[in-house]
Amino acid sequence: CGRLKSNSGGAGRVHRSCMCSYLNIDDPYHVCKRVNVTTLDFLMQHAMVSDDDINSKIASNPNFPLNSKNARINKMFLQKQRTMFRSILRHPYTTHPINNAFHGIDFGSAGMISYTAETVYDGLTKKEKETVEELTRSLLDEHR
């Protein structure tokens, strides 16, 4: 999932959807602050910029001839910026900058349940959906 190992004591957060750290995990009055997925995606995108991407960006700018001082300064800036985004991902987000199959999936309890239900339910025929509806309705009616 891209998260750093948490059992070594260096993890900034305990859960992928919450910014709760190990310092607050035992505090029953701690209010969880949800991870802002937009911010995390922004950081990931900028942390995963490759050297080739940086070189292409510099080469495509007509204001900086390839071996000019300004081109080298811009390249160093973009590399330092990438390092900064990687550092922010590491602390406090406790995340590696990687592409993975789970990108875009909300792992909060409601999000995961909704995603799973949608995936399974959409693959059923109309008759199968009616059968599932009948079976689950009786189970859910008992808990109202």
C-alpha positions in Angstrom: 0.0 0.0 0.0 3.0 2.3 0.1 3.1 2.8 3.8 6.3 2.6 5.9 6.5 -0.2 8.4 4.9 0.9 11.5 6.2 -1.6 14.1 9.6 0.1 14.2 8.3 3.1 16.1 8.9 5.6 13.3 5.4 5.7 11.8 3.8 9.1 11.9 0.3 7.6 11.5 -1.3 4.4 12.5 -4.1 4.1 9.9 -4.2 4.9 6.2 -7.3 7.1 6.4 -6.5 8.9 9.7 -3.6 11.1 10.8 -3.7 9.5 14.3 -0.1 8.9 15.5 1.3 6.3 17.9 1.5 9.1 20.5 -2.3 9.4 20.5 -3.4 5.9 19.8 -4.3 5.2 23.5 -6.1 8.5 24.0 -9.9 7.8 23.9 -10.5 11.6 23.6 -8.3 12.1 20.6 -10.3 13.2 17.5 -9.1 11.7 14.3 -8.2 14.0 11.5 -8.9 12.3 8.1 -6.1 12.1 5.6 -6.7 14.6 2.8 -6.6 12.4 -0.3 -6.2 15.4 -2.6 -3.1 16.6 -0.8 -1.7 13.0 -0.6 -2.2 12.6 -4.4 -0.5 16.0 -5.1 2.5 15.0 -3.0 2.7 11.6 -4.7 2.5 13.1 -8.1 5.3 15.5 -7.4 7.4 13.0 -5.4 7.4 10.5 -8.3 8.8 12.9 -10.9 11.7 11.0 -12.5 15.1 12.5 -13.6 13.9 12.0 -17.2 10.8 14.0 -16.5 12.9 16.8 -15.0 15.3 16.7 -18.0 12.4 16.9 -20.4 10.9 19.8 -18.6 14.2 21.7 -18.7 14.8 20.8 -22.4 11.3 21.9 -23.4 11.8 25.4 -22.0 13.1 27.6 -24.8 14.4 30.2 -22.2 17.0 27.8 -20.9 19.6 26.4 -23.4 20.4 22.9 -22.3 23.8 23.4 -20.7 23.2 26.9 -19.5 23.6 28.0 -15.9 19.9 28.7 -15.6 19.1 25.2 -16.9 21.3 23.7 -14.2 19.8 25.9 -11.5 16.2 24.9 -12.6 17.2 21.2 -12.6 18.6 21.5 -9.1 15.5 23.3 -8.0 13.2 20.6 -9.4 15.3 17.8 -7.8 15.2 19.6 -4.4 11.5 20.1 -4.8 11.0 16.3 -5.5 13.1 15.5 -2.4 11.0 17.9 -0.3 7.8 16.2 -1.4 9.3 12.7 -0.6 10.3 14.0 2.8 6.7 15.3 3.5 5.3 11.9 2.4 7.7 10.1 4.8 6.9 12.4 7.8 4.1 12.8 8.7 2.2 10.7 6.1 4.4 7.6 6.6 4.1 6.8 2.9 6.5 5.8 0.1 5.9 7.5 -3.2 4.8 4.6 -5.4 2.2 3.8 -8.1 0.0 0.9 -7.0 -3.2 -0.9 -7.8 -5.1 0.7 -4.9 -4.7 4.3 -6.1 -8.1 6.0 -6.0 -9.8 3.5 -3.6 -11.1 5.0 -0.4 -10.2 2.5 2.4 -12.3 4.2 5.0 -14.9 1.6 6.3 -17.8 3.1 4.3 -15.7 3.6 1.2 -14.4 0.1 1.1 -17.8 -1.5 1.8 -19.3 0.7 -0.9 -16.6 -0.1 -3.4 -16.9 -3.9 -2.7 -20.7 -3.9 -2.8 -20.7 -1.9 -6.1 -18.1 -4.2 -7.7 -20.0 -7.4 -6.7 -23.5 -6.1 -7.2 -22.9 -4.7 -10.7 -21.7 -8.1 -11.9 -25.0 -9.8 -11.1 -27.9 -10.4 -13.4 -31.3 -8.8 -12.6 -32.6 -12.0 -11.1 -29.5 -12.5 -9.0 -29.7 -8.9 -7.7 -33.3 -9.6 -6.6 -32.3 -12.8 -4.8 -29.4 -10.9 -3.0 -31.9 -8.2 -2.1 -34.3 -10.7 -0.6 -31.6 -12.4 1.4 -30.0 -9.3 2.8 -33.3 -7.5 3.5 -34.2 -10.2 6.1 -30.8 -9.8 7.7 -30.9 -6.0 7.9 -34.5 -5.8 9.0 -33.5 -7.4 12.3 -31.1 -4.6 13.1 -33.3 -1.6 12.7 
